[in-house]
Amino acid sequence: MTEDMKQHPKGLYLLFCVEMWERFSYYGMRALLVLYMVQALMFSTQKAGNIYGWYTGLVYLTPLLGGYLADRYFGQRRCITAGAIFMICGLFLLALGPKSLLLLSLFLMITANGFIKSNISSVLGLLYGDNNKQKDSAFTIFYMGINLGAFLSPLVCGTLAVKYGFECGFAAAGCGMLLGLIFYKLFENKLLGENGLYPVHLEISTTSEKAAPLTNVQIQQLTSLIILIIFTIPFWVCFEQAGSSLTLFAQYATNRSFLGYEIPTGYFQALNPLFIITLAPLISLLWENLRQKDKEPTSVEKFAIALLLMTFAYVILSGAGYLSAQSMISPLWLVAGYFIMTLAELCISPIGLSLVSKLAPKQFLSLTMGCWFLMCFSGNLLAGMLGGAYEKVQHWKLFGSLACLAFITFVILLFFIPKLNKSLKHSDEKI
């Protein structure tokens, strides 16, 4: 593993660091948002869930616009800088401004994510050119950076929010993004070279490369990619319950007492990134071992595995929901649910990012990455709406319906696997 890491350009570790702090700020704020609206702003759970759904959904919609602006006008790296500044302003406004400016704060952070999310992944892809094998490993390392920030933030921001108030937790998230911006501006020119510095049309005009029309194979691959990522919408509907219904379930239906200490609700959102950090190297070794035996599942098959695992996770959580009608449930139910959801995530999220990076033509790289996040938008929006029904639907029925959604999507995807595998085989896309 160490030798493999030495082979990567140092720019990977700069992007790792920046993304870690950006995700620290995002997940630290997300861990507190619903509870802040319910407990501090006295919103109903339905209203809080709807706002949460629109916020987390739009966070994944705006990368489509951010990717277009980067490709056409500004370059990815300028967009990353602008996004970090917007994020810092939004978080400190949420922490220090009047509560009536909640929506303005969220708007600034939505805009920030639009500039950062697709563009930082695109710059990472550009660092590796056509080296697809090393690119797979790079995205796995990069994904661990995302989850290191996501693991630390609920612990830090959640603890500060409990001891000193929500505003202190939001301010800590803002400080995280500020650190990320400082690191980025200090080292970007040295470690990233000219990758992502200019809009694609300017890069093309200064080289012998021309923006040739897409070939039939490229069109076929992009079409198949879009079909495949549509199947991720139900996955994100289930996965993003972490910040809405599962947070409320942890707060009001889970026994959080441990040796006389009450576990802050936000800590449960650290489980997923903790499992990611622990399991990602093991899953990577598993894929490598299967690849050597010529038994590794294709990317399409990994997506199907993810949906099946998500089904199992919500079967467990549905059982927990049923028991919660009689008494407070053990936190081990949530631990088990998050563990299986993490295995599912590792079969879909880094796989999808790497696949998009491989298949997207250079002139549409950030825009195509934005399309991946567009599916996340749809899933997050629906997730918030379902989370808003937490008080109106029995818990076991809510979680059981999510298990059914994941399983039905899994069954439908099975019928598409042969055609999608055939279409994507040209990309040498096994991860």
GIVEN-V58650 format. One record per residue. N is the residue number from 1. RES is the residue in three letters. PHI is phi in radians with two decimals (999 if undefined). PSI is psi in radians with two decimals (* if undefined). Layout:
BEGIN
N_RES_PHI_PSI, N_RES_PHI_PSI
END
This chain:
BEGIN
1_MET_999_-0.71, 2_THR_-1.13_-0.76, 3_GLU_-1.08_-0.68, 4_ASP_-1.10_-0.70, 5_MET_-1.18_-0.57, 6_LYS_-1.17_-0.40, 7_GLN_-1.36_-0.23, 8_HIS_-1.46_2.58, 9_PRO_-1.13_2.61, 10_LYS_-1.14_-0.36, 11_GLY_-1.05_-0.50, 12_LEU_-1.02_-0.73, 13_TYR_-1.35_-0.45, 14_LEU_-1.17_-0.82, 15_LEU_-1.13_-0.63, 16_PHE_-0.97_-0.84, 17_CYS_-1.15_-0.81, 18_VAL_-1.10_-0.79, 19_GLU_-1.17_-0.60, 20_MET_-1.05_-0.80, 21_TRP_-1.27_-0.58, 22_GLU_-1.15_-0.73, 23_ARG_-1.25_-0.54, 24_PHE_-1.00_-0.81, 25_SER_-1.19_-0.72, 26_TYR_-1.20_-0.89, 27_TYR_-1.29_-0.50, 28_GLY_-1.10_-0.76, 29_MET_-1.21_-0.72, 30_ARG_-1.12_-0.61, 31_ALA_-1.11_-0.41, 32_LEU_-1.80_-0.29, 33_LEU_-1.06_-0.91, 34_VAL_-1.12_-0.78, 35_LEU_-1.11_-0.65, 36_TYR_-1.07_-0.78, 37_MET_-1.19_-0.66, 38_VAL_-1.33_-0.78, 39_GLN_-1.58_-0.65, 40_ALA_-1.65_-0.67, 41_LEU_-1.69_-0.11, 42_MET_1.07_0.60, 43_PHE_-1.34_2.66, 44_SER_-1.21_2.78, 45_THR_-1.12_-0.53, 46_GLN_-1.17_-0.79, 47_LYS_-1.15_-0.75, 48_ALA_-1.10_-0.72, 49_GLY_-1.13_-0.69, 50_ASN_-1.17_-0.75, 51_ILE_-1.11_-0.74, 52_TYR_-1.03_-0.78, 53_GLY_-1.10_-0.76, 54_TRP_-1.15_-0.69, 55_TYR_-1.11_-0.96, 56_THR_-1.19_-0.47, 57_GLY_-1.23_-0.86, 58_LEU_-1.15_-0.48, 59_VAL_-0.99_-0.56, 60_TYR_-1.70_-0.14, 61_LEU_-1.53_-0.74, 62_THR_-1.12_-0.40, 63_PRO_-1.03_-0.39, 64_LEU_-1.12_-0.79, 65_LEU_-1.22_-0.74, 66_GLY_-1.07_-0.66, 67_GLY_-1.16_-0.70, 68_TYR_-1.13_-0.80, 69_LEU_-1.09_-0.65, 70_ALA_-1.19_-0.82, 71_ASP_-1.11_-0.65, 72_ARG_-1.66_-0.62, 73_TYR_-2.16_-0.81, 74_PHE_-1.92_-0.40, 75_GLY_1.51_2.63, 76_GLN_-1.12_-0.67, 77_ARG_-1.25_-0.63, 78_ARG_-1.13_-0.63, 79_CYS_-1.17_-0.64, 80_ILE_-1.08_-0.77, 81_THR_-1.06_-0.84, 82_ALA_-1.06_-0.73, 83_GLY_-1.09_-0.71, 84_ALA_-1.10_-0.70, 85_ILE_-1.14_-0.77, 86_PHE_-1.05_-0.72, 87_MET_-1.10_-0.79, 88_ILE_-1.07_-0.79, 89_CYS_-1.09_-0.76, 90_GLY_-1.12_-0.74, 91_LEU_-1.22_-0.72, 92_PHE_-1.28_-0.49, 93_LEU_-1.16_-0.70, 94_LEU_-1.14_-0.63, 95_ALA_-1.37_-0.70, 96_LEU_-1.96_-0.31, 97_GLY_-1.47_3.03, 98_PRO_-1.16_2.63, 99_LYS_-1.11_-0.40, 100_SER_-1.17_-0.25, 101_LEU_-1.68_0.34, 102_LEU_-0.93_-0.86, 103_LEU_-1.15_-0.62, 104_LEU_-1.13_-0.72, 105_SER_-1.05_-0.79, 106_LEU_-1.13_-0.66, 107_PHE_-1.06_-0.76, 108_LEU_-1.08_-0.70, 109_MET_-1.29_-0.57, 110_ILE_-1.10_-0.80, 111_THR_-1.07_-0.73, 112_ALA_-1.03_-0.83, 113_ASN_-1.09_-0.61, 114_GLY_-1.05_-0.65, 115_PHE_-1.40_-0.51, 116_ILE_-1.60_-0.82, 117_LYS_-1.06_-0.99, 118_SER_-1.30_-0.51, 119_ASN_-1.33_-0.61, 120_ILE_-1.23_-0.61, 121_SER_-1.17_-0.64, 122_SER_-1.16_-0.75, 123_VAL_-1.07_-0.69, 124_LEU_-1.05_-0.77, 125_GLY_-1.08_-0.67, 126_LEU_-1.14_-0.53, 127_LEU_-1.05_-0.46, 128_TYR_-1.84_-0.08, 129_GLY_0.98_-2.19, 130_ASP_-1.71_0.22, 131_ASN_-1.40_1.39, 132_ASN_-1.14_-0.63, 133_LYS_-1.13_-0.80, 134_GLN_-1.25_-0.50, 135_LYS_-1.10_-0.66, 136_ASP_-1.04_-0.82, 137_SER_-1.12_-0.68, 138_ALA_-1.09_-0.76, 139_PHE_-1.19_-0.51, 140_THR_-1.16_-0.77, 141_ILE_-1.10_-0.80, 142_PHE_-1.02_-0.71, 143_TYR_-1.17_-0.53, 144_MET_-1.19_-0.59, 145_GLY_-1.11_-0.74, 146_ILE_-0.95_-0.81, 147_ASN_-1.44_-0.35, 148_LEU_-1.14_-0.79, 149_GLY_-1.11_-0.72, 150_ALA_-1.17_-0.51, 151_PHE_-1.28_-0.79, 152_LEU_-1.23_-0.61, 153_SER_-1.14_-0.78, 154_PRO_-1.11_-0.55, 155_LEU_-1.20_-0.83, 156_VAL_-1.26_-0.97, 157_CYS_-1.19_-0.66, 158_GLY_-1.13_-0.73, 159_THR_-1.14_-0.80, 160_LEU_-1.09_-0.66, 161_ALA_-1.14_-0.70, 162_VAL_-1.18_-0.72, 163_LYS_-1.45_-0.64, 164_TYR_-2.19_-0.03, 165_GLY_1.92_2.75, 166_PHE_-1.01_-0.65, 167_GLU_-1.04_-0.65, 168_CYS_-1.17_-0.66, 169_GLY_-1.11_-0.74, 170_PHE_-1.15_-0.67, 171_ALA_-1.12_-0.68, 172_ALA_-1.08_-0.67, 173_ALA_-1.10_-0.70, 174_GLY_-1.12_-0.68, 175_CYS_-1.12_-0.61, 176_GLY_-1.06_-0.80, 177_MET_-1.17_-0.61, 178_LEU_-1.08_-0.74, 179_LEU_-1.08_-0.74, 180_GLY_-1.06_-0.73, 181_LEU_-1.13_-0.70, 182_ILE_-1.09_-0.82, 183_PHE_-1.03_-0.77, 184_TYR_-1.09_-0.85, 185_LYS_-1.23_-0.48, 186_LEU_-1.23_-0.60, 187_PHE_-2.13_-0.04, 188_GLU_-1.08_-0.78, 189_ASN_-1.14_-0.67, 190_LYS_-1.25_-0.70, 191_LEU_-1.76_-0.34, 192_LEU_-1.85_-0.19, 193_GLY_1.06_-2.29, 194_GLU_-1.81_0.12, 195_ASN_-1.09_2.10, 196_GLY_1.33_0.14, 197_LEU_-1.39_-0.55, 198_TYR_-2.10_2.74, 199_PRO_-1.03_2.66, 200_VAL_-1.05_-0.68, 201_HIS_-1.15_-0.50, 202_LEU_-1.31_-0.65, 203_GLU_-1.07_-0.74, 204_ILE_-1.14_-0.68, 205_SER_-1.21_-0.35, 206_THR_-1.72_0.07, 207_THR_-2.24_3.10, 208_SER_-1.40_-0.12, 209_GLU_-1.26_2.46, 210_LYS_-2.09_2.62, 211_ALA_-1.37_1.33, 212_ALA_-1.18_2.64, 213_PRO_-1.03_2.66, 214_LEU_-1.15_2.44, 215_THR_-1.37_2.92, 216_ASN_-1.08_-0.66, 217_VAL_-1.12_-0.77, 218_GLN_-1.10_-0.73, 219_ILE_-1.09_-0.75, 220_GLN_-1.11_-0.74, 221_GLN_-1.15_-0.75, 222_LEU_-1.13_-0.69, 223_THR_-1.08_-0.79, 224_SER_-1.13_-0.67, 225_LEU_-1.08_-0.77, 226_ILE_-1.09_-0.76, 227_ILE_-1.05_-0.75, 228_LEU_-1.10_-0.79, 229_ILE_-1.29_-0.31, 230_ILE_-1.07_-0.57, 231_PHE_-1.20_-0.19, 232_THR_-1.42_-0.25, 233_ILE_-0.99_-0.92, 234_PRO_-1.06_-0.56, 235_PHE_-1.05_-0.83, 236_TRP_-1.22_-0.53, 237_VAL_-0.99_-0.76, 238_CYS_-1.29_-0.80, 239_PHE_-1.13_-0.70, 240_GLU_-1.42_0.14, 241_GLN_-1.16_-0.25, 242_ALA_-0.96_-0.67, 243_GLY_-1.59_-0.11, 244_SER_-2.12_-1.59, 245_SER_-1.11_-0.66, 246_LEU_-1.27_-0.53, 247_THR_-1.16_-0.78, 248_LEU_-1.14_-0.65, 249_PHE_-1.12_-0.72, 250_ALA_-1.16_-0.64, 251_GLN_-1.26_-0.77, 252_TYR_-1.95_-0.23, 253_ALA_-2.16_0.04, 254_THR_-2.01_2.37, 255_ASN_-1.34_1.84, 256_ARG_-1.74_0.20, 257_SER_-1.42_2.31, 258_PHE_-2.52_1.94, 259_LEU_0.92_0.74, 260_GLY_1.41_0.05, 261_TYR_-1.98_2.37, 262_GLU_-1.64_2.07, 263_ILE_-1.21_2.16, 264_PRO_-1.02_2.47, 265_THR_-1.01_-0.66, 266_GLY_-1.05_-0.40, 267_TYR_-1.10_-0.51, 268_PHE_-1.12_-0.45, 269_GLN_-1.35_-0.11, 270_ALA_-1.48_-0.20, 271_LEU_-1.12_-0.82, 272_ASN_-1.03_-0.92, 273_PRO_-1.14_-0.55, 274_LEU_-1.10_-0.77, 275_PHE_-1.15_-0.62, 276_ILE_-1.05_-0.87, 277_ILE_-1.05_-0.67, 278_THR_-1.30_-0.74, 279_LEU_-1.59_-0.44, 280_ALA_-0.98_-0.81, 281_PRO_-1.10_-0.61, 282_LEU_-1.22_-0.72, 283_ILE_-1.15_-0.68, 284_SER_-1.07_-0.74, 285_LEU_-1.13_-0.65, 286_LEU_-1.08_-0.82, 287_TRP_-1.08_-0.71, 288_GLU_-1.13_-0.74, 289_ASN_-1.11_-0.75, 290_LEU_-1.20_-0.59, 291_ARG_-1.11_-0.73, 292_GLN_-1.12_-0.49, 293_LYS_-1.62_0.09, 294_ASP_1.02_0.65, 295_LYS_-2.15_0.15, 296_GLU_-1.19_2.34, 297_PRO_-1.12_2.62, 298_THR_-1.26_2.96, 299_SER_-1.02_-0.69, 300_VAL_-1.10_-0.74, 301_GLU_-1.18_-0.58, 302_LYS_-1.15_-0.64, 303_PHE_-1.07_-0.72, 304_ALA_-1.13_-0.72, 305_ILE_-1.04_-0.72, 306_ALA_-1.04_-0.75, 307_LEU_-1.17_-0.64, 308_LEU_-1.18_-0.73, 309_LEU_-1.11_-0.68, 310_MET_-1.10_-0.62, 311_THR_-1.03_-0.84, 312_PHE_-1.06_-0.70, 313_ALA_-1.04_-0.77, 314_TYR_-1.42_-0.32, 315_VAL_-1.12_-0.76, 316_ILE_-1.10_-0.81, 317_LEU_-1.19_-0.53, 318_SER_-1.14_-0.69, 319_GLY_-1.09_-0.71, 320_ALA_-1.11_-0.69, 321_GLY_-1.10_-0.66, 322_TYR_-1.14_-0.76, 323_LEU_-1.20_-0.50, 324_SER_-1.18_-0.28, 325_ALA_-1.22_-0.40, 326_GLN_-1.65_-0.68, 327_SER_-2.84_2.96, 328_MET_-1.10_2.39, 329_ILE_-1.63_2.80, 330_SER_-1.20_2.51, 331_PRO_-1.14_-0.26, 332_LEU_-1.11_-0.46, 333_TRP_-1.09_-0.79, 334_LEU_-1.18_-0.67, 335_VAL_-1.03_-0.81, 336_ALA_-1.11_-0.75, 337_GLY_-1.08_-0.81, 338_TYR_-1.15_-0.59, 339_PHE_-1.09_-0.82, 340_ILE_-1.23_-0.65, 341_MET_-1.07_-0.60, 342_THR_-1.18_-0.74, 343_LEU_-1.02_-0.70, 344_ALA_-1.12_-0.75, 345_GLU_-1.06_-0.69, 346_LEU_-1.20_-0.29, 347_CYS_-1.59_-0.07, 348_ILE_-2.29_-0.74, 349_SER_-1.31_-1.01, 350_PRO_-1.14_-0.53, 351_ILE_-1.09_-0.79, 352_GLY_-1.15_-0.73, 353_LEU_-1.06_-0.79, 354_SER_-1.17_-0.68, 355_LEU_-1.11_-0.76, 356_VAL_-1.07_-0.75, 357_SER_-1.06_-0.59, 358_LYS_-1.34_-0.72, 359_LEU_-1.53_-0.43, 360_ALA_-1.26_2.26, 361_PRO_-1.07_2.58, 362_LYS_-0.97_-0.68, 363_GLN_-1.24_-0.19, 364_PHE_-2.17_0.37, 365_LEU_-1.07_-0.97, 366_SER_-1.18_-0.60, 367_LEU_-1.14_-0.72, 368_THR_-1.17_-0.67, 369_MET_-1.08_-0.64, 370_GLY_-1.11_-0.58, 371_CYS_-1.14_-0.63, 372_TRP_-1.05_-0.79, 373_PHE_-1.26_-0.36, 374_LEU_-1.07_-0.67, 375_MET_-1.16_-0.63, 376_CYS_-1.10_-0.63, 377_PHE_-1.01_-0.88, 378_SER_-1.06_-0.77, 379_GLY_-1.12_-0.73, 380_ASN_-1.17_-0.69, 381_LEU_-1.09_-0.82, 382_LEU_-1.16_-0.60, 383_ALA_-1.09_-0.74, 384_GLY_-1.14_-0.68, 385_MET_-1.13_-0.73, 386_LEU_-1.17_-0.70, 387_GLY_-1.08_-0.56, 388_GLY_-1.16_-0.28, 389_ALA_-1.57_0.19, 390_TYR_-0.95_-0.75, 391_GLU_-1.41_-0.27, 392_LYS_-1.69_-0.32, 393_VAL_-2.10_2.43, 394_GLN_-1.00_2.45, 395_HIS_-1.02_-0.72, 396_TRP_-1.18_-0.56, 397_LYS_-1.25_-0.70, 398_LEU_-1.07_-0.89, 399_PHE_-1.23_-0.59, 400_GLY_-1.14_-0.64, 401_SER_-1.15_-0.58, 402_LEU_-1.22_-0.64, 403_ALA_-1.08_-0.74, 404_CYS_-1.13_-0.71, 405_LEU_-1.05_-0.82, 406_ALA_-1.13_-0.70, 407_PHE_-1.22_-0.73, 408_ILE_-1.08_-0.72, 409_THR_-1.12_-0.70, 410_PHE_-1.02_-0.82, 411_VAL_-1.10_-0.75, 412_ILE_-1.12_-0.73, 413_LEU_-1.09_-0.56, 414_LEU_-0.97_-0.63, 415_PHE_-1.25_-0.41, 416_PHE_-1.59_-0.25, 417_ILE_-0.96_-0.86, 418_PRO_-1.02_-0.79, 419_LYS_-1.20_-0.72, 420_LEU_-1.19_-0.70, 421_ASN_-1.06_-0.75, 422_LYS_-1.11_-0.71, 423_SER_-1.22_-0.66, 424_LEU_-1.58_-0.06, 425_LYS_-1.13_-0.42, 426_HIS_-1.17_-0.36, 427_SER_-1.47_-0.11, 428_ASP_0.92_0.89, 429_GLU_-1.69_0.28, 430_LYS_-1.14_2.37, 431_ILE_-1.83_*
END
